[in-house]
Amino acid sequence: MAFNLKKVLKALLLSSSQPLAIKDVQAAFTRFHEQAGGPLAEDPTVDEGAAAGVGTTADGETFVVASAGGVASAAALPAEEVTEIALEPTPKDPELYFDVPSLVTVTQIREAMDAISVDLRMADDGLLLIEGNAGFRIVTHPRFGRWIRILRQEPPPVKLSQSAIETLAVIAYRQPVTRTEIETIRGVSAEAGVNKLLERELVYIVGRADTPGRPIQYGTTDQFLEFIGIKSLDELPASDVLSSRQIDDWLKVSSKTPAPSDADMGLPDEELPLASPAVAGVETQAEPETAAASIEQSTRPDLGADHN
């Protein structure tokens, strides 16, 4: 019977509470062959199916303890060098321990993981295999979420507000980004949204910007990747609105925009003449009509502009 990679990977997934990365699987196979080729495994005096450990007697004699309870003599070793050495027996299971490949490729691991994922979905036992940014792991199906929260005595999940989602999107695409930049892009205060995202551990403080005042910069966490179901930031949907460089240029221009003048606001750019009180009184009577006419003319839409 050939070695069954899928069974081994499934056992490794179920035995760990942490995500199982491909490099961890390859490292486990490397350690397997290192242990298989060790000096204790090659010792002819030790029965692979019965040996359970090596110890020393009160007189300092080294012995091998068999699983059946017997004691067999082993090579004499100084008591100060050997106190207890564990020998792991090799089970006679061809599917798991015979013909173990010395090198398991990424393709082989992914194909086995895909097969495990299909088996779990077909079994419909409430378990799923997902791949996150840190590796593979077996999780419960979302439809059992209420039972899990009842067991853990956790409150139901709270949805993010539209404001928090927009703030999170700006941070995800612009990180590292300061709060001032977020507020410039969105046009509103971002303090409440940033604090909520920090509380939910979707963003964190990356550092400080190399600008005057050294403002705090924010970035997304690994939990953010799990929250939206991607493995890396490279999988974020491409923005077809503005490129990152265009946003940088716009931020620079907007931060240096001068105060609007009367002409920018549609008001007549005129200076009041210096005159005597008598003359000023006459001009004051005509001034409201002239100003109103000027404002009406400056704000009147050009009906022919849409056709040019």
LORO-515659 format. One record per residue (C-alpha): x, z, y negated; residue in three letters. Coordinates in steps of 0.02 Angstrom, whole numbers. Each point is the difference from the previous one (the first is absolute). Layout:
BEGIN
<site east="X" up="Z" north="Y" votor="ALA"/>
...
END
This chain:
BEGIN
<site east="0" up="0" north="0" votor="MET"/>
<site east="72" up="-52" north="-168" votor="ALA"/>
<site east="32" up="117" north="-145" votor="PHE"/>
<site east="-159" up="27" north="-103" votor="ASN"/>
<site east="45" up="6" north="-183" votor="LEU"/>
<site east="-181" up="19" north="-56" votor="LYS"/>
<site east="-26" up="162" north="98" votor="LYS"/>
<site east="161" up="75" north="-67" votor="VAL"/>
<site east="-44" up="-43" north="-180" votor="LEU"/>
<site east="-175" up="71" north="19" votor="LYS"/>
<site east="72" up="164" north="66" votor="ALA"/>
<site east="123" up="8" north="-145" votor="LEU"/>
<site east="-141" up="-31" north="-124" votor="LEU"/>
<site east="-108" up="139" north="73" votor="LEU"/>
<site east="144" up="123" north="8" votor="SER"/>
<site east="44" up="-9" north="-184" votor="SER"/>
<site east="-97" up="57" north="-151" votor="SER"/>
<site east="108" up="-110" north="-111" votor="GLN"/>
<site east="-5" up="-190" north="-15" votor="PRO"/>
<site east="107" up="-88" north="129" votor="LEU"/>
<site east="116" up="-128" north="-78" votor="ALA"/>
<site east="76" up="-146" north="93" votor="ILE"/>
<site east="175" up="66" north="-31" votor="LYS"/>
<site east="-51" up="167" north="79" votor="ASP"/>
<site east="-56" up="-91" north="157" votor="VAL"/>
<site east="163" up="-96" north="11" votor="GLN"/>
<site east="99" up="161" north="-27" votor="ALA"/>
<site east="-97" up="82" north="144" votor="ALA"/>
<site east="49" up="-141" north="118" votor="PHE"/>
<site east="181" up="15" north="-53" votor="THR"/>
<site east="0" up="188" north="35" votor="ARG"/>
<site east="-82" up="-32" north="169" votor="PHE"/>
<site east="146" up="-108" north="57" votor="HIS"/>
<site east="127" up="121" north="-73" votor="GLU"/>
<site east="-73" up="142" north="101" votor="GLN"/>
<site east="-16" up="-107" north="156" votor="ALA"/>
<site east="185" up="-39" north="-7" votor="GLY"/>
<site east="55" up="179" north="-34" votor="GLY"/>
<site east="119" up="100" north="114" votor="PRO"/>
<site east="-136" up="115" north="66" votor="LEU"/>
<site east="-107" up="-146" north="55" votor="ALA"/>
<site east="147" up="-70" north="99" votor="GLU"/>
<site east="46" up="165" north="86" votor="ASP"/>
<site east="-25" up="-30" north="188" votor="PRO"/>
<site east="-20" up="186" north="34" votor="THR"/>
<site east="-160" up="8" north="-100" votor="VAL"/>
<site east="-163" up="-58" north="77" votor="ASP"/>
<site east="-91" up="-100" north="-133" votor="GLU"/>
<site east="-170" up="40" north="71" votor="GLY"/>
<site east="29" up="187" north="20" votor="ALA"/>
<site east="125" up="58" north="-130" votor="ALA"/>
<site east="-75" up="99" north="-142" votor="ALA"/>
<site east="151" up="77" north="-89" votor="GLY"/>
<site east="174" up="71" north="5" votor="VAL"/>
<site east="42" up="182" north="-31" votor="GLY"/>
<site east="130" up="135" north="33" votor="THR"/>
<site east="-6" up="156" north="106" votor="THR"/>
<site east="53" up="173" north="-55" votor="ALA"/>
<site east="173" up="-35" north="72" votor="ASP"/>
<site east="18" up="-156" north="-104" votor="GLY"/>
<site east="-30" up="-122" north="144" votor="GLU"/>
<site east="-86" up="-162" north="-50" votor="THR"/>
<site east="-149" up="-53" north="104" votor="PHE"/>
<site east="-139" up="-129" north="2" votor="VAL"/>
<site east="-178" up="63" north="15" votor="VAL"/>
<site east="-113" up="-111" north="104" votor="ALA"/>
<site east="-184" up="-21" north="-35" votor="SER"/>
<site east="-42" up="60" north="176" votor="ALA"/>
<site east="82" up="167" north="-37" votor="GLY"/>
<site east="163" up="-30" north="93" votor="GLY"/>
<site east="174" up="20" north="-76" votor="VAL"/>
<site east="133" up="-133" north="26" votor="ALA"/>
<site east="183" up="18" north="-46" votor="SER"/>
<site east="64" up="-114" north="-137" votor="ALA"/>
<site east="169" up="-40" north="-75" votor="ALA"/>
<site east="83" up="159" north="-60" votor="ALA"/>
<site east="-6" up="14" north="-189" votor="LEU"/>
<site east="64" up="143" north="-109" votor="PRO"/>
<site east="-138" up="122" north="-43" votor="ALA"/>
<site east="49" up="-1" north="-183" votor="GLU"/>
<site east="-28" up="-188" north="-8" votor="GLU"/>
<site east="-162" up="-15" north="97" votor="VAL"/>
<site east="-143" up="123" north="-17" votor="THR"/>
<site east="-152" up="-112" north="24" votor="GLU"/>
<site east="-16" up="-188" north="17" votor="ILE"/>
<site east="-167" up="-81" north="30" votor="ALA"/>
<site east="-14" up="-143" north="123" votor="LEU"/>
<site east="-155" up="-108" north="-20" votor="GLU"/>
<site east="-58" up="-72" north="165" votor="PRO"/>
<site east="-36" up="-185" north="10" votor="THR"/>
<site east="-178" up="-30" north="62" votor="PRO"/>
<site east="-22" up="-137" north="129" votor="LYS"/>
<site east="-117" up="-104" north="-108" votor="ASP"/>
<site east="46" up="-185" north="-10" votor="PRO"/>
<site east="-121" up="-32" north="-143" votor="GLU"/>
<site east="86" up="124" north="-113" votor="LEU"/>
<site east="181" up="29" north="52" votor="TYR"/>
<site east="60" up="-150" north="101" votor="PHE"/>
<site east="69" up="-160" north="-76" votor="ASP"/>
<site east="-12" up="72" north="-174" votor="VAL"/>
<site east="65" up="-133" north="-121" votor="PRO"/>
<site east="152" up="50" north="-100" votor="SER"/>
<site east="-66" up="-94" north="-151" votor="LEU"/>
<site east="-181" up="-10" north="-53" votor="VAL"/>
<site east="-29" up="-127" north="-137" votor="THR"/>
<site east="-117" up="18" north="-148" votor="VAL"/>
<site east="-108" up="-140" north="70" votor="THR"/>
<site east="-20" up="88" north="167" votor="GLN"/>
<site east="-48" up="163" north="-84" votor="ILE"/>
<site east="-127" up="-85" north="-113" votor="ARG"/>
<site east="-77" up="-95" north="145" votor="GLU"/>
<site east="-18" up="161" north="99" votor="ALA"/>
<site east="-75" up="89" north="-151" votor="MET"/>
<site east="-124" up="-142" north="-23" votor="ASP"/>
<site east="-51" up="17" north="184" votor="ALA"/>
<site east="-24" up="188" north="-22" votor="ILE"/>
<site east="-106" up="-32" north="-154" votor="SER"/>
<site east="-111" up="-122" north="95" votor="VAL"/>
<site east="-19" up="122" north="146" votor="ASP"/>
<site east="-53" up="141" north="-117" votor="LEU"/>
<site east="-129" up="-108" north="-87" votor="ARG"/>
<site east="-69" up="-64" north="165" votor="MET"/>
<site east="-12" up="177" north="70" votor="ALA"/>
<site east="-101" up="54" north="-154" votor="ASP"/>
<site east="52" up="182" north="22" votor="ASP"/>
<site east="16" up="33" north="-185" votor="GLY"/>
<site east="188" up="-33" north="-12" votor="LEU"/>
<site east="90" up="-136" north="-97" votor="LEU"/>
<site east="181" up="-54" north="-17" votor="LEU"/>
<site east="52" up="-34" north="-179" votor="ILE"/>
<site east="165" up="-48" north="-79" votor="GLU"/>
<site east="47" up="82" north="-163" votor="GLY"/>
<site east="153" up="-6" north="-109" votor="ASN"/>
<site east="86" up="131" north="111" votor="ALA"/>
<site east="-46" up="-75" north="169" votor="GLY"/>
<site east="-136" up="-2" north="132" votor="PHE"/>
<site east="-119" up="142" north="42" votor="ARG"/>
<site east="-160" up="30" north="95" votor="ILE"/>
<site east="-143" up="64" north="-109" votor="VAL"/>
<site east="-184" up="39" north="20" votor="THR"/>
<site east="-129" up="-129" north="-48" votor="HIS"/>
<site east="-74" up="23" north="-176" votor="PRO"/>
<site east="-174" up="23" north="73" votor="ARG"/>
<site east="57" up="169" north="69" votor="PHE"/>
<site east="58" up="55" north="-172" votor="GLY"/>
<site east="-143" up="123" north="-26" votor="ARG"/>
<site east="39" up="92" north="163" votor="TRP"/>
<site east="184" up="10" north="-47" votor="ILE"/>
<site east="-42" up="74" north="-170" votor="ARG"/>
<site east="-118" up="126" north="81" votor="ILE"/>
<site east="137" up="55" north="120" votor="LEU"/>
<site east="129" up="15" north="-139" votor="ARG"/>
<site east="-127" up="73" north="-123" votor="GLN"/>
<site east="44" up="-133" north="-127" votor="GLU"/>
<site east="-114" up="-63" north="-140" votor="PRO"/>
<site east="-65" up="-178" north="6" votor="PRO"/>
<site east="111" up="-131" north="-83" votor="PRO"/>
<site east="-26" up="-34" north="-185" votor="VAL"/>
<site east="4" up="-177" north="-67" votor="LYS"/>
<site east="112" up="-44" north="-145" votor="LEU"/>
<site east="-83" up="-42" north="-164" votor="SER"/>
<site east="15" up="-173" north="-74" votor="GLN"/>
<site east="117" up="69" north="-133" votor="SER"/>
<site east="114" up="78" north="132" votor="ALA"/>
<site east="0" up="-162" north="101" votor="ILE"/>
<site east="52" up="-101" north="-152" votor="GLU"/>
<site east="138" up="125" north="-40" votor="THR"/>
<site east="59" up="-5" north="181" votor="LEU"/>
<site east="5" up="-190" north="-5" votor="ALA"/>
<site east="107" up="0" north="-156" votor="VAL"/>
<site east="122" up="125" north="78" votor="ILE"/>
<site east="7" up="-98" north="164" votor="ALA"/>
<site east="41" up="-166" north="-83" votor="TYR"/>
<site east="108" up="66" north="-143" votor="ARG"/>
<site east="94" up="146" north="78" votor="GLN"/>
<site east="99" up="88" north="-62" votor="PRO"/>
<site east="-115" up="11" north="-151" votor="VAL"/>
<site east="-27" up="127" north="-137" votor="THR"/>
<site east="-167" up="69" north="-56" votor="ARG"/>
<site east="19" up="-86" north="-169" votor="THR"/>
<site east="18" up="-168" north="87" votor="GLU"/>
<site east="-154" up="36" north="106" votor="ILE"/>
<site east="-101" up="43" north="-155" votor="GLU"/>
<site east="63" up="-155" north="-90" votor="THR"/>
<site east="-56" up="-113" north="143" votor="ILE"/>
<site east="-168" up="85" north="28" votor="ARG"/>
<site east="-35" up="40" north="-183" votor="GLY"/>
<site east="-62" up="177" north="37" votor="VAL"/>
<site east="77" up="169" north="38" votor="SER"/>
<site east="74" up="13" north="176" votor="ALA"/>
<site east="32" up="187" north="7" votor="GLU"/>
<site east="-152" up="45" north="106" votor="ALA"/>
<site east="26" up="-146" north="119" votor="GLY"/>
<site east="185" up="37" north="26" votor="VAL"/>
<site east="-34" up="184" north="31" votor="ASN"/>
<site east="-133" up="-42" north="130" votor="LYS"/>
<site east="117" up="-120" north="90" votor="LEU"/>
<site east="139" up="131" north="-1" votor="LEU"/>
<site east="-122" up="126" north="74" votor="GLU"/>
<site east="-49" up="-122" north="138" votor="ARG"/>
<site east="186" up="-34" north="33" votor="GLU"/>
<site east="-24" up="-186" north="-26" votor="LEU"/>
<site east="131" up="-6" north="-138" votor="VAL"/>
<site east="151" up="106" north="-40" votor="TYR"/>
<site east="127" up="23" north="-139" votor="ILE"/>
<site east="141" up="-123" north="29" votor="VAL"/>
<site east="112" up="55" north="-144" votor="GLY"/>
<site east="17" up="-28" north="-186" votor="ARG"/>
<site east="14" up="-163" north="-95" votor="ALA"/>
<site east="160" up="-41" north="-93" votor="ASP"/>
<site east="-92" up="-12" north="-166" votor="THR"/>
<site east="-18" up="116" north="-150" votor="PRO"/>
<site east="-87" up="160" north="51" votor="GLY"/>
<site east="42" up="-28" north="184" votor="ARG"/>
<site east="-183" up="-19" north="55" votor="PRO"/>
<site east="-49" up="37" north="180" votor="ILE"/>
<site east="-17" up="-149" north="117" votor="GLN"/>
<site east="-125" up="-10" north="143" votor="TYR"/>
<site east="1" up="-92" north="167" votor="GLY"/>
<site east="-106" up="-9" north="158" votor="THR"/>
<site east="28" up="107" north="155" votor="THR"/>
<site east="-2" up="-42" north="186" votor="ASP"/>
<site east="-173" up="76" north="6" votor="GLN"/>
<site east="-55" up="-136" north="-121" votor="PHE"/>
<site east="53" up="-131" north="127" votor="LEU"/>
<site east="-104" up="84" north="134" votor="GLU"/>
<site east="-144" up="19" north="-123" votor="PHE"/>
<site east="-14" up="-187" north="-27" votor="ILE"/>
<site east="58" up="-50" north="175" votor="GLY"/>
<site east="164" up="-90" north="-29" votor="ILE"/>
<site east="177" up="28" north="65" votor="LYS"/>
<site east="97" up="-38" north="-159" votor="SER"/>
<site east="-26" up="-44" north="-182" votor="LEU"/>
<site east="45" up="-180" north="42" votor="ASP"/>
<site east="-170" up="-16" north="83" votor="GLU"/>
<site east="-93" up="33" north="-163" votor="LEU"/>
<site east="-109" up="-148" north="-49" votor="PRO"/>
<site east="86" up="-114" north="-124" votor="ALA"/>
<site east="-64" up="15" north="-178" votor="SER"/>
<site east="-55" up="-169" north="-68" votor="ASP"/>
<site east="-36" up="66" north="-175" votor="VAL"/>
<site east="167" up="41" north="-79" votor="LEU"/>
<site east="175" up="4" north="72" votor="SER"/>
<site east="107" up="155" north="-14" votor="SER"/>
<site east="109" up="-85" north="-131" votor="ARG"/>
<site east="-150" up="-49" north="-104" votor="GLN"/>
<site east="-63" up="179" north="2" votor="ILE"/>
<site east="174" up="61" north="-53" votor="ASP"/>
<site east="1" up="-120" north="-147" votor="ASP"/>
<site east="-176" up="50" north="-49" votor="TRP"/>
<site east="45" up="185" north="5" votor="LEU"/>
<site east="150" up="-29" north="-112" votor="LYS"/>
<site east="-103" up="-97" north="-126" votor="VAL"/>
<site east="-145" up="123" north="2" votor="SER"/>
<site east="114" up="148" north="-28" votor="SER"/>
<site east="73" up="-82" north="-156" votor="LYS"/>
<site east="-162" up="-67" north="-74" votor="THR"/>
<site east="-9" up="40" north="-189" votor="PRO"/>
<site east="-153" up="75" north="-82" votor="ALA"/>
<site east="-134" up="-134" north="-32" votor="PRO"/>
<site east="-14" up="-63" north="-179" votor="SER"/>
<site east="-158" up="-38" north="-97" votor="ASP"/>
<site east="19" up="-183" north="43" votor="ALA"/>
<site east="10" up="42" north="187" votor="ASP"/>
<site east="-162" up="97" north="-16" votor="MET"/>
<site east="-88" up="-145" north="-90" votor="GLY"/>
<site east="6" up="80" north="-172" votor="LEU"/>
<site east="52" up="-96" north="-159" votor="PRO"/>
<site east="184" up="26" north="-38" votor="ASP"/>
<site east="-17" up="24" north="-190" votor="GLU"/>
<site east="79" up="117" north="-125" votor="GLU"/>
<site east="-102" up="86" north="-135" votor="LEU"/>
<site east="55" up="-59" north="-174" votor="PRO"/>
<site east="64" up="125" north="-126" votor="LEU"/>
<site east="-119" up="-7" north="-151" votor="ALA"/>
<site east="-68" up="107" north="-141" votor="SER"/>
<site east="-148" up="113" north="37" votor="PRO"/>
<site east="-117" up="-114" north="-99" votor="ALA"/>
<site east="52" up="-155" north="95" votor="VAL"/>
<site east="5" up="94" north="164" votor="ALA"/>
<site east="-181" up="52" north="-26" votor="GLY"/>
<site east="-53" up="-182" north="-16" votor="VAL"/>
<site east="99" up="-54" north="152" votor="GLU"/>
<site east="-68" up="143" north="101" votor="THR"/>
<site east="-175" up="-68" north="-14" votor="GLN"/>
<site east="48" up="-167" north="75" votor="ALA"/>
<site east="120" up="70" north="129" votor="GLU"/>
<site east="-128" up="52" north="134" votor="PRO"/>
<site east="-78" up="-173" north="2" votor="GLU"/>
<site east="171" up="-84" north="12" votor="THR"/>
<site east="58" up="118" north="141" votor="ALA"/>
<site east="-160" up="-23" north="99" votor="ALA"/>
<site east="14" up="-189" north="-15" votor="ALA"/>
<site east="181" up="5" north="56" votor="SER"/>
<site east="-38" up="110" north="152" votor="ILE"/>
<site east="-147" up="-110" north="47" votor="GLU"/>
<site east="108" up="-155" north="-14" votor="GLN"/>
<site east="144" up="75" north="100" votor="SER"/>
<site east="-114" up="65" north="140" votor="THR"/>
<site east="-115" up="-154" north="8" votor="ARG"/>
<site east="28" up="-88" north="168" votor="PRO"/>
<site east="67" up="-176" north="0" votor="ASP"/>
<site east="-138" up="-96" north="86" votor="LEU"/>
<site east="111" up="-151" north="31" votor="GLY"/>
<site east="143" up="96" north="82" votor="ALA"/>
<site east="-71" up="-13" north="176" votor="ASP"/>
<site east="-3" up="-189" north="-10" votor="HIS"/>
<site east="181" up="-25" north="-58" votor="ASN"/>
END
